[in-house]
């Protein structure tokens, strides 16, 4: 983790790019999850170290994250070399070598059963990310008073005219807008704003069913995120205080002092 006030301009730029790299299963930035351990900038070379909640975290997920780190940091115009170091993982040596040499996941794990094409895995989690972001925007619009019929008729132009006051709603609006473009589902102002991942537009009759499906995706991803944070805190003895009270991890690590008789 980092304290922004102590960073150089180049270090800050790297962290901003890392904010764009998400855990493919959770659609949450690695920086928010606490997975990025260190950033080192030496002239035109950037080294990023990261680690995951367990030693056996899925190799394909880990590779996607490492690949994302390298891709996002390399966008900076002054960067000539990006070195990514996955730490404390069963496949770290193979994956670090492959990512830093620009080789594929299949080449990285050629001698392991996990090796293979990641295209299908990317699509599965891209769809889930799309659904989670869409639900966030729809829920925010519902809070503003927009009903199912109106939302079914919402166009991209109408969505772009919305100005949310809530910071998280604004953030998710931008993220949803970005992933809409990535999937090529809405580009012109008159295009439907809320298609499903295959491009089927939202309808008033199907609104309740769509929201139920989106909610199920979100709950699953939120549970996964909470589990990952807990496992990481437990593994690396990183306890997060919540309002000065013990958390679940405190009890897991037996770090809660016994209450006094007066307590």
N, C-alpha and C positions, 0 to 999 in steps of 0.2 A: 504494500500500500504506500501512499505518498501524501505529503502535505504540499498542496499546490503553491503555497507562498514561498517554499524553499526551492522550487524548480527553476531551471534555466528555461529560456524561451524554447529551445529545441526539445528539452525533456517534456515540457508542457504540451508541445505539438504532438509528440509521440503518444503521450497518455490520452490525448484527445482522439487520436486514431484508434487506440486500443479500446476506447469506449464503444467503438462500432463493431467489435468482435464479440459475438455471442456464443454461449454454450448452445450447441445445435439442438439439444434435447429440451432446454428450458427457455430459450429465446430471451435470456438475460445477459447483459454485458459481463464479460469476464472480470472487469474492474469492479462492478457492483458485487459480484460473487466472492471477491477477494482471491481469485485464482492467480492474478499477476503478482509475482513476488518482487521483481526488480526490473528496472530499466537502466541501462548504461549507454550513454552517448559519448563516443570518442570520435571527434571530427565528423566524418561522413559514414561512420559505422554505428549501428544500433544493435544492442544485444538485449533481448527480452527473455526473462526467466519466468516460468509459470509452473504451477503444480496443481494437482487435482485432489478431490476428497479421499480417494483410496488408491492403493497400489495397483489394483486391478480394474480401474475405470476403463470402459470400453475403448479399445485401441482406435476404432474408427472415429469415435467422437473426439478423442484426444488429437488425432491427426487433423481432423477438420479445424479444430481450434488453433493448432500450431500453424496450419496452412493459412488460416484467416489472419493470424498475427503478422505473418510474413507479408501477406498481400497488402494489408492495410498500412503498415508502416512504410512499405516500399513506395507508396503513393507520394510521400513527402518529397519535394523536388531536390532537397539537399542530401537525401539518403542514397548512398551508393551500395551499401552492404547491410543486410539484415541477418542477424544470427538469432535463432530461436532455440531455447533450451527448456525442454520438458524435464522436470525433476521428479525423482521418487516414484517412477512408474515402471512397470514390468517391461514395457517396450520402448523405454526412453531412448536407449542407445540407437536402435534401428530407426526410430521415427525422427530423431533429431538429425541424423545423418541424411535421411531421405529428404526431409523438408528443406534443410539448408543447402542441399545439392539440387533442389528443384525436381526431385523424383516423385513418383506416384506412391499411393498407399500400397498398391499391390507389390511394387518393387521394394517398399520398405519392409514388408512382412512376407516376403516371397517364401520363406521357410516355415511360415506359420499358417495355420488353418484360417486365421482371420483375414488374410490377404484377399483383395478383390476390388471390384469396381465400386466406388462410393457414390455413383450417380443416383442410385435408388435410395440410398440413405439420405443424401442431400435433399431429394425431393420430398421424402416423408416428413422431414423436420421443417422444410421450407413451408409446406402446407400447414403444419401445426402453428408455426410462427405467424403465418398469414391469418389463421383463424383466431389466434389469441389477440392479435392487434385489432382485428375487425371487431371483436366483441368489446374491447375497451372503448373504441370509438362509438359503437352503437349504444352502449350503456351511458356514455357521456352525453350523447344526443338525446337519449330518453330523459335524462335528468334535466335537460333544457326544455322539455315539454313536447318533443317531436314524437308522434305516434307511429304505429306500424305502417299505416297507409302512406304517410308522408315519407318515412324512411325507405320504403320500397320504391318510391318514386325519386329518391335523392339521386342527383347527378354528381359527377366529379366537380363540376363548376360550383354547385351548391355547397359541397363539402369544403372546397377551398375558400369559400366566403365565410365559413364559420370561424369565429375567434373565441376559443375557450379561455376562460379566466383561470381555471385550475391548471397549474403547471404540468401535472401528470397527464391530464387530458390533452394538453397541447403537445406534449412529447409523443404520446401514442398516436395522435393525429399525423404528425410528421413521419413516424415510423410506418404507419399503415399506408400513408401516401407513397412512401418509398417502395414498399413491398408490392403494392398494386402495380407500380411501374415495372418492377423487376419481373413480374409474372406476365406483363403485357395485357392486363385485364381491363385497364381503364386509362386512356390517354387523352381523349378529346373531352372538352367541358361537358358535352351532352351525354357521355357514357355513363351507365349505371354505376353508382358509387360503391355498391355492396354486392358484388357477385360472389359466388362461392369459389373455392380454389380452381374449379374447372371452368369458370366463366358463366355459370348459370345465375341470372339475376335474382335478387331477393324479391319475394312477393308478399303481399299482405297476408294471404292465406297461409303461407309457409313461414311467417315470422316467428311464431312461437316455437315451432320445431327447430328452426335455424338457431335461435337463441339457446335452446336447450342443448343442442349439439356443441355450440361454441362454449357454453358454460362447462360442459364435461371436459373439453380439451383444456380449458384454463385450470380447473381444479386439479387435473392430473399433473399439469406442468408446475403449478404452485406447490403441490405436495413434493414433487421431485426436487424443486428448488430448496424447500425447507430441509429435506433429507440431506441434500448435498452440503448445505451450510453446516448442518449439525455434524455430519461425518468429518468435514474438514476441521471444524473447531475441536472435535474430539481427538482426531488424529494428531493435530499439531498443537494441542493444548491451548487453543485460542478461545478464551471465554469472553463472550460479549455481554456486558452488563445492560440490563433493561430497567431503567428507572431505579437503579440501585438495588434491584432484587435479584436473587439467584435465578438462573435460567435452567432449562433442561440439561444443558451440557455440564453445568456445575455439578448437578446430581450424578450425572454419568461418570464424572471424573472424581467424585467424592470430595469436592472442594467446598462443600457447604459446612460451616462450623456448627456444632450443636447449639441449640437454643439454651439460654440460661434458664434457671428455675423461674425467674421473674418474667421471662418471655413467654 
